[in-house]
């Protein structure tokens, strides 16, 4: 993929009046001199020139501020690029210079509904080798959409590439044929491109409402396409770490001739988003814009689709080494968690204390180094426990099932099962889905096993264990923590 200008920071200056707010997950310490948060999580120390602007941002809260000086805009640029702040562009009514690209394979009724939802925009429909092209041709003609056809099915990546090559506007909206953007969606998404570093913006993709069956209620709470309620910078290691291209608004100049890897039948959206980030572009997630899609509600189809998603792991791991590790625990945290699982809290506390002391030494140049080290170690242990439980439900599902079966006779197995189940319980309490906790937990576990079995199958076929192997951080990684003092803009420390 060719990306123009991705590495040139000078070409990405924010325009005057561009409003930002500190991300709610960003914490300021030591009178605003130290911040923690970002994507991925990091520790940042600020120089004196940045402090008045940070204090003003902190006071403004969710209302945010627009930088009125070169220093303020430079600080805003770095805060946005590190995920420590969120952009606050005001919705702007159209018309918008956007062409819609819709890949389609059969399902003319879905295409008809999608075309009705994007009425008023130029549309290119790519028929990806449907066995009966007539219904798609008639649906496109009824909505004055341009139709092009592949003579054989080449997959969604190829269909999107074909459509993008025909786009003549500066922006393109990739919309799957089973998706229906809500009114005003472009009014919310387009202002994000006032930031010249933004290559793509994704809306929130929700299941079509109205169905009250169990699977529909579960999908409403746990759709694989729904990236949540919070706006975010999209980047590996973040939340979310990718966005689906079920609907995605893109800056055409940020893409090459064939931005999607046509060798991928699944995971092509993850690959594109990650490569854009590697080239210096930002991808944003904006849940204030909503799109509704038709979910798969038959249990067999639902489970099969989750399994298919998992099969993309091997190809993605080959293209992006290290990013598909199911867990990235610290060796210190593994020791702490292992001792706790064995019922030895005193040695676990001693191990955590030693890790805290070593980290505090590395953070000694920070005003709040000691308390920050304790916070990092505590949060890291909890996060690693959750990530290990997640892996036991998904990529390591055979071991997870064995742990559940061994609960009556093994303290360690009970600890593993707790790490698997507790996050689901907390999720249910936080979200309060319209599904009782027992069935919600059962469906969550079934979803994870379906996905994990896809990862296992793909790993066996590719003869690669990369998607199954954890990335264990060794104690020596603590020596890389070197927070640097900055002047007007923040710098990132190598926090692990």
Secondary structure, 3 states (H helix, E strand, C coil): CCCCCCCCHHHHCCCCCCEEEECCCCEEEHHHCEEEECCCCEEEECCHHHHHHHHHHHHHHHHCEECCCHHHHHHHHHHHHCCCEEECCCCCCCCCCEEEEEEECCCHHHHHHHHHHCCCCEEEEEECCCCCCHHHHHHHHHCCCEEEECCCCCCHHHHHHHHHHCCCCCEEEEECCCEEECCCHHHHHHHHHHCCCEEEEEEEEEECCCCCCHHHHHHHHHCCCCCCCCCEEECCCCCCCCCCCCEEEEEHHHCCCCCCCCCCCCCHHHHHHHHHHHCCCEEEEEEEEEEEECCCCCHHHHHHHHHHHHHCHHHHHHHCCCCCCCCCCEHHHHHHHHHHHCCCHHHHHHHHHHHHHHHHHHCCCCCCHHHHHHHHHHHHHHHHHHHHHHHHHCCCHHHHHHHHHCHHHCHHHHHHHHHHHHHHHHHHHHHCCCCCHHHHHHHHHHHHHHHHHHHHHHHHHHCCCHHHCCCCECHHHHHHCCCCCCCCCCEECCCC
